Amino acid sequence: MAAAAGDDARGRPAQDHAPHQCRLAGFVERAEALGWEPVPTVFAAASPSAHVTEDAYERIAGVIVDGIRNARPLDAVYLICTAPW
């Protein structure tokens, strides 16, 4: 299995963040145990959580969609979206 490829905003591979993000870490650990090849598109986080500008949303969504498009063929896409609702 492959998922899309990319780096975070500082140019570090997104999977480097796995030890710090429990959902991402669990996915990466299990995927590797199954012999899958996770290839992340982007890792982004903001604190404190607040409203997102339309420009920021469009730019991040574009990175995700372009990364998926460029990584095809894929077996799956794993997307973590959280909101404090």
N, C-alpha and C positions, 0 to 999 in steps of 0.2 A: 504494500500500500504506500502511496505517496500523498502528501498534502502539499500545499503550495509553499514556495520558498521566499525568504526575506529577512531583513535585519530590522532591529528597532531603530528609533530616531537617532541613536548615537552610533549606529553601524555595527552593534553587537548582534550576533545571531540570536534570534528570539528564543531558541531552546536554552540558551544560557540562563534565562530567567526561571526555568522550570523549578529549581529548588526553592524559589521564593513564592511561587504561586501554586497553592495546593491542588487546584483543579488541573492546571496545566501539568504539574509534576506527576499527578496520578495518571493522566492520559499518556504522557511521554513514557513513563515507566512501563505501563501495560502494553503500549504499542511496540516498544522495543522488545519486550518479552515475547510478543507474538510474531516478531520478525518483520513488523511493519516499518516503513521508513517515513517518520513524520518530517515534513518539510514546511515549517511555518511561513506565513506571509508577513505578519506584522504582530508586534506586541506593543500595546499602548495602554497607559493607565494615567489617571489624573486624581489628584487629591488636593483639596476636598472635592467631592462630587458636586457638580452644579450644572447649570444649563450649558449645552454645547451649541456653539454658533453653527449656522448652516454651512459656512465655509469649512470649518473643521470637520463636520460630519461628512460632507462631500469628499473632502480630501482623504480621510481615513477609509471611507467606503470604497473610494476609487483604488486605493492601495490594495485593499482586500480583494476586490473583484479582479483587478489586473493580475495580482499574484496567482489567484486561482486559474484564471484564463491562461496564463503563461506556463503553469505547471501541468496542464492537462497532458495525458489522461490521468485522472484521479480515481481512486476507489471510494474516497470519502472526504468530507470537509468537517472539521471540528471547530466550532465557533463558540467562544465563551462570551456571553453578554450578561452583564449584571447591572442592576439598577436598584437603588434603595427604596423601592416602593413596597 
